[in-house]
Amino acid sequence: MPAQTQRSLAVIGGGVIGLSVARRAAQDGWAVRVHRTTAPGASWVAGGMLAPHSEGWPGEEELLRIGLDSLQLWHETFLDGLPPEVVTARESLVVAVDQADASDLKTVGAWLSAQGHPVSLTTSARDIEPLLAQGIRHGFVAETELAVDNRAVVDALAAQCERLGVGWAPPAGSLDEVADTDTVVLANGIDAPALWPGLPVRPVKGEVLRLRWRRGCLPVPQRVVRARVRGRQVYIVPRTDGVVVGATQYEHGRDTAPTVSGVRDLLDDACAVIPALGEYEFAEAAAGLRPMTPDNLPLVGRLDERTLVAVGHGRSGFLLAPWTAETIAAELEGTRAMEVSPMEVGR
């Protein structure tokens, strides 16, 4: 009986989604090639929060569901083979700075409870995180949420792919350039519509700051701290050498220049939540382009007999990487073990 020919797969996109899909397919025996650019993309400019509870909002029930499924995969299997130090926090604390923000916090808490995922509200947030500013009392803890060092995860996934025999190639300008493979997965974020016109994905700019701990400063917080400050979202994510601060969001096309107003707002809001951050070193300001969809749900599934898509993860790329990899793997094997998001896209 002749040996079965190894199936071949081209993954277009080398961020956390593309690498996660490539690793999973290689583990299933596919001959995988990843088409990627050397320029930093959205995965390089990210907070690395795995936070379905604390990022949830009424009306996003489906995103909460798949986010919780994916967080479970992070805990169970996705970290296998990755260095343990890629995990930088194992809990999230969500707080409100003023009364209006506290009202929003209660809204989220009630919504999570209605979805069957209750959280415990507190009026003693500083007992949980002493670095918080005086006067911050309202909050809730999401105990199962994680944070990861986004850049370390990307590097570790790439190294794992290499050990599994995954090959590398330059970005593909058209699907004709990958005609030599059996199957193609589009995982190149905001660039996917250039290869498959009609995909409803648009770039949304987000700025992040890196603040480095200095000798004599108060220590780095041990958990992710998320807050609403005068209606604006801000997150503070621990790293081994400091924190990442983010969450500006703009519809500015493909502009990736950090703005003075964006950096100012992030610094003001972060220091309003944890005043000690004002003594840290200002190490980096960067901006990336999140691939967003009209309903904020990712596009993950089959486009035609040969082509699959895994794009549109917005602010949840790292969180949803395991769920996406498993969904694509199921589609590749014809088992569809996980539900695929519905799509109506033209060519």
C-alpha positions as CSV (number, residue, x, y, z in Angstrom):
1,M,0.0,0.0,0.0
2,P,1.6,3.3,-1.0
3,A,2.4,5.8,1.7
4,Q,0.0,8.7,2.1
5,T,1.2,12.0,0.8
6,Q,1.7,14.6,3.5
7,R,-0.8,17.4,3.3
8,S,0.6,20.9,2.8
9,L,-0.6,24.2,4.3
10,A,0.3,27.8,3.7
11,V,-0.4,30.1,6.6
12,I,-0.3,33.8,5.6
13,G,0.5,35.9,8.6
14,G,3.1,35.4,11.3
15,G,1.5,37.0,14.3
16,V,0.1,35.2,17.3
17,I,-2.8,33.9,15.3
18,G,-0.8,32.6,12.3
19,L,1.8,31.0,14.5
20,S,-0.8,29.3,16.7
21,V,-2.5,27.9,13.6
22,A,0.8,26.8,12.1
23,R,1.9,25.1,15.3
24,R,-1.3,23.2,15.7
25,A,-1.4,22.1,12.1
26,A,2.2,20.9,12.3
27,Q,1.4,18.9,15.4
28,D,-1.4,17.2,13.3
29,G,1.1,16.2,10.6
30,W,0.7,18.9,8.0
31,A,3.7,20.3,6.1
32,V,3.4,24.0,7.1
33,R,4.9,27.1,5.6
34,V,4.3,30.5,7.2
35,H,4.4,33.6,5.0
36,R,5.4,36.5,7.3
37,T,6.9,39.9,7.3
38,T,9.9,41.0,9.4
39,A,8.1,44.3,10.4
40,P,6.4,44.3,13.9
41,G,2.7,43.9,13.6
42,A,-0.3,44.0,16.0
43,S,1.0,41.1,18.1
44,W,4.2,43.0,18.9
45,V,2.2,46.0,20.1
46,A,-0.2,44.3,22.6
47,G,-0.9,44.1,26.3
48,G,-1.1,40.3,26.3
49,M,-4.2,40.2,28.5
50,L,-6.3,37.0,28.5
51,A,-9.3,38.7,30.0
52,P,-12.8,37.7,28.9
53,H,-14.4,38.7,32.2
54,S,-12.8,42.1,32.6
55,E,-13.1,43.1,28.9
56,G,-16.7,41.9,28.7
57,W,-19.6,44.2,28.0
58,P,-23.4,43.8,27.6
59,G,-24.2,42.8,24.0
60,E,-21.0,40.8,23.5
61,E,-22.3,37.5,24.8
62,E,-20.8,35.4,22.0
63,L,-17.4,37.0,22.4
64,L,-17.5,36.2,26.1
65,R,-18.4,32.6,25.4
66,I,-15.5,32.0,23.0
67,G,-13.2,34.0,25.2
68,L,-13.9,31.8,28.2
69,D,-13.5,28.7,26.0
70,S,-10.1,30.0,24.8
71,L,-9.0,31.0,28.3
72,Q,-9.6,27.4,29.4
73,L,-7.4,26.2,26.6
74,W,-4.6,28.6,27.7
75,H,-4.8,26.9,31.2
76,E,-5.1,23.4,29.9
77,T,-2.8,23.0,26.8
78,F,-1.8,26.1,25.0
79,L,1.1,26.9,27.3
80,D,2.7,23.4,26.8
81,G,6.2,23.9,25.5
82,L,6.3,27.6,26.2
83,P,8.6,29.0,28.8
84,P,6.8,29.5,32.1
85,E,8.0,33.1,32.4
86,V,5.8,34.1,29.5
87,V,3.0,34.3,32.0
88,T,3.3,37.6,33.9
89,A,0.1,37.7,35.9
90,R,-2.5,35.2,37.1
91,E,-5.3,37.5,38.2
92,S,-7.1,40.7,37.1
93,L,-8.5,43.5,39.2
94,V,-11.0,45.8,37.6
95,V,-11.6,49.1,39.5
96,A,-13.5,52.3,39.1
97,V,-12.0,55.7,39.9
98,D,-15.2,57.8,40.3
99,Q,-18.9,57.1,41.0
100,A,-19.9,57.1,37.3
101,D,-17.2,54.5,36.6
102,A,-18.4,52.5,39.6
103,S,-21.9,52.4,38.0
104,D,-20.4,50.9,34.8
105,L,-18.6,48.4,36.9
106,K,-21.8,47.2,38.5
107,T,-23.4,47.0,35.0
108,V,-20.6,44.6,33.9
109,G,-20.9,42.6,37.1
110,A,-24.6,42.2,36.7
111,W,-24.2,41.2,33.1
112,L,-21.5,38.6,33.9
113,S,-23.8,37.1,36.6
114,A,-26.7,36.9,34.1
115,Q,-24.4,35.0,31.8
116,G,-23.6,32.5,34.5
117,H,-20.2,33.8,35.3
118,P,-20.6,35.9,38.5
119,V,-17.8,38.0,39.9
120,S,-17.6,39.3,43.5
121,L,-17.8,43.1,43.7
122,T,-15.8,44.8,46.4
123,T,-15.7,48.2,48.0
124,S,-12.2,47.5,49.4
125,A,-10.1,47.3,46.3
126,R,-7.0,48.8,48.0
127,D,-7.0,45.8,50.4
128,I,-6.5,43.7,47.3
129,E,-4.0,46.0,45.5
130,P,-2.3,48.4,47.9
131,L,-0.6,50.3,45.1
132,L,-4.0,51.8,44.1
133,A,-4.6,55.5,44.6
134,Q,-6.4,56.7,47.7
135,G,-10.1,56.8,47.2
136,I,-10.3,53.9,44.8
137,R,-12.7,51.4,46.5
138,H,-14.9,49.8,43.9
139,G,-13.8,46.8,41.9
140,F,-14.0,43.1,41.2
141,V,-11.4,40.3,40.8
142,A,-11.3,37.9,37.9
143,E,-9.2,35.1,39.4
144,T,-8.8,32.9,36.4
145,E,-7.6,35.6,34.0
146,L,-4.0,35.7,32.9
147,A,-1.5,38.1,31.3
148,V,1.4,37.0,29.0
149,D,4.4,38.8,27.7
150,N,3.2,39.2,24.1
151,R,6.6,39.4,22.5
152,A,7.9,36.4,24.4
153,V,4.9,34.4,23.4
154,V,5.4,35.3,19.7
155,D,9.1,34.3,19.9
156,A,8.4,31.1,21.7
157,L,5.7,30.1,19.2
158,A,8.0,30.8,16.3
159,A,10.7,28.6,18.0
160,Q,8.2,25.8,18.5
161,C,7.2,26.0,14.9
162,E,10.8,25.7,13.8
163,R,11.2,22.6,15.9
164,L,8.1,21.1,14.3
165,G,9.6,21.7,10.8
166,V,7.5,24.7,9.9
167,G,9.1,26.7,7.0
168,W,9.2,30.4,6.5
169,A,8.5,32.5,3.4
170,P,8.0,36.2,2.6
171,P,4.6,37.7,2.7
172,A,2.3,36.6,-0.1
173,G,0.9,39.3,-2.4
174,S,-1.8,37.1,-3.9
175,L,-3.2,33.6,-3.5
176,D,-1.5,32.6,-6.7
177,E,1.8,32.8,-4.9
178,V,0.7,29.9,-2.6
179,A,-0.8,27.7,-5.4
180,D,1.7,25.0,-4.6
181,T,0.0,24.1,-1.3
182,D,-3.2,22.0,-0.7
183,T,-4.7,24.5,1.7
184,V,-4.3,28.2,2.7
185,V,-5.2,30.0,5.9
186,L,-5.5,33.7,5.8
187,A,-4.2,35.0,9.2
188,N,-2.7,38.3,8.2
189,G,-5.1,40.6,10.1
190,I,-5.8,43.9,8.4
191,D,-4.1,42.8,5.2
192,A,-6.5,39.8,4.6
193,P,-9.0,41.8,2.5
194,A,-6.2,42.5,-0.1
195,L,-6.1,38.7,-0.7
196,W,-9.9,38.1,-0.3
197,P,-11.9,41.2,-1.2
198,G,-15.1,41.5,0.8
199,L,-13.7,40.4,4.2
200,P,-15.1,43.0,6.7
201,V,-11.9,43.8,8.5
202,R,-10.7,47.3,9.2
203,P,-7.7,48.7,11.1
204,V,-8.3,50.4,14.4
205,K,-5.3,52.1,16.0
206,G,-4.3,51.4,19.6
207,E,-1.4,52.9,21.5
208,V,0.6,51.2,24.3
209,L,3.3,52.4,26.6
210,R,6.1,50.5,28.4
211,L,7.1,51.8,31.7
212,R,10.3,50.3,33.3
213,W,10.7,49.8,37.0
214,R,13.7,51.8,38.5
215,R,15.6,51.1,41.7
216,G,13.9,52.9,44.6
217,C,10.4,52.7,43.0
218,L,7.5,50.8,44.5
219,P,7.3,47.3,43.1
220,V,5.5,46.2,40.0
221,P,1.9,45.2,40.6
222,Q,1.4,41.4,40.8
223,R,-1.9,41.3,38.8
224,V,-3.4,43.1,35.8
225,V,-5.2,46.3,36.9
226,R,-8.0,47.6,34.6
227,A,-9.9,50.8,35.3
228,R,-12.4,53.2,34.0
229,V,-11.1,56.7,34.4
230,R,-13.6,59.4,33.5
231,G,-15.2,57.0,31.1
232,R,-11.9,55.9,29.4
233,Q,-10.5,52.4,29.7
234,V,-6.9,51.9,30.8
235,Y,-5.1,48.7,31.6
236,I,-1.8,48.2,33.5
237,V,-0.2,44.9,32.8
238,P,2.8,43.5,34.7
239,R,6.1,42.6,33.0
240,T,9.2,41.3,34.6
241,D,10.9,44.7,34.3
242,G,7.9,47.0,34.6
243,V,4.4,47.4,33.1
244,V,2.6,47.9,29.8
245,V,-0.1,50.6,29.7
246,G,-2.8,50.8,27.1
247,A,-6.1,51.1,25.7
248,T,-6.5,54.0,23.3
249,Q,-8.6,53.3,20.2
250,Y,-8.9,55.4,17.1
251,E,-10.3,55.0,13.6
252,H,-7.3,56.5,11.8
253,G,-6.7,54.2,8.9
254,R,-3.2,52.8,8.8
255,D,-1.6,55.5,10.9
256,T,0.8,53.9,13.5
257,A,2.4,57.0,15.0
258,P,1.8,57.5,18.7
259,T,0.1,60.8,19.4
260,V,0.9,63.3,22.1
261,S,-2.7,63.4,23.3
262,G,-2.9,59.6,23.3
263,V,0.3,59.2,25.3
264,R,-0.8,62.0,27.7
265,D,-4.2,60.4,28.4
266,L,-2.6,57.0,29.0
267,L,-0.1,58.4,31.4
268,D,-2.6,60.5,33.2
269,D,-5.1,57.6,33.6
270,A,-2.4,55.1,34.6
271,C,-1.1,57.4,37.3
272,A,-4.6,58.2,38.5
273,V,-5.0,54.5,39.2
274,I,-1.4,53.7,40.5
275,P,0.4,57.0,41.4
276,A,3.7,55.2,41.9
277,L,4.0,54.7,38.1
278,G,5.0,58.3,37.9
279,E,8.4,57.4,39.2
280,Y,9.0,54.6,36.6
281,E,11.2,55.1,33.5
282,F,9.3,56.0,30.3
283,A,10.7,53.2,28.1
284,E,8.6,53.0,24.9
285,A,5.5,54.4,23.1
286,A,4.1,52.4,20.2
287,A,1.0,52.0,18.2
288,G,-0.5,49.0,16.4
289,L,-3.5,48.3,14.2
290,R,-6.1,46.0,15.6
291,P,-8.0,44.0,12.9
292,M,-11.7,44.8,13.8
293,T,-14.9,43.5,12.4
294,P,-18.4,45.2,12.5
295,D,-19.7,43.0,15.3
296,N,-16.3,42.6,17.1
297,L,-16.4,38.8,16.5
298,P,-13.5,37.1,14.7
299,L,-13.9,35.6,11.3
300,V,-12.7,32.0,11.7
301,G,-13.8,29.3,9.2
302,R,-13.8,28.2,5.6
303,L,-14.1,30.6,2.7
304,D,-14.0,27.9,-0.1
305,E,-12.7,24.3,-0.6
306,R,-9.1,25.4,-0.3
307,T,-9.1,28.6,1.7
308,L,-9.7,29.2,5.4
309,V,-9.7,32.5,7.3
310,A,-8.6,33.4,10.8
311,V,-8.7,37.2,11.2
312,G,-10.7,40.0,12.8
313,H,-9.7,39.3,16.4
314,G,-9.6,42.9,17.4
315,R,-8.4,43.5,20.9
316,S,-8.6,39.8,21.7
317,G,-5.9,38.2,19.5
318,F,-3.8,36.7,22.3
319,L,-6.9,35.6,24.2
320,L,-8.5,33.9,21.2
321,A,-5.3,32.3,19.7
322,P,-5.9,28.8,21.2
323,W,-9.6,28.8,20.3
324,T,-8.7,29.9,16.8
325,A,-6.0,27.2,16.4
326,E,-8.4,24.5,17.5
327,T,-11.2,25.7,15.3
328,I,-9.0,25.8,12.2
329,A,-7.5,22.4,13.1
330,A,-11.0,20.9,13.3
331,E,-11.9,22.5,10.0
332,L,-8.7,21.1,8.4
333,E,-9.5,17.6,9.7
334,G,-13.2,17.9,8.7
335,T,-14.4,17.4,12.3
336,R,-15.5,20.9,13.1
337,A,-15.2,20.1,16.8
338,M,-15.7,23.8,17.7
339,E,-18.3,26.1,16.3
340,V,-17.2,28.3,13.5
341,S,-18.2,31.9,13.4
342,P,-20.7,32.5,10.6
343,M,-19.6,34.6,7.7
344,E,-21.2,36.1,4.6
345,V,-18.3,37.5,2.6
346,G,-17.9,38.0,-1.1
347,R,-15.0,37.4,-3.4
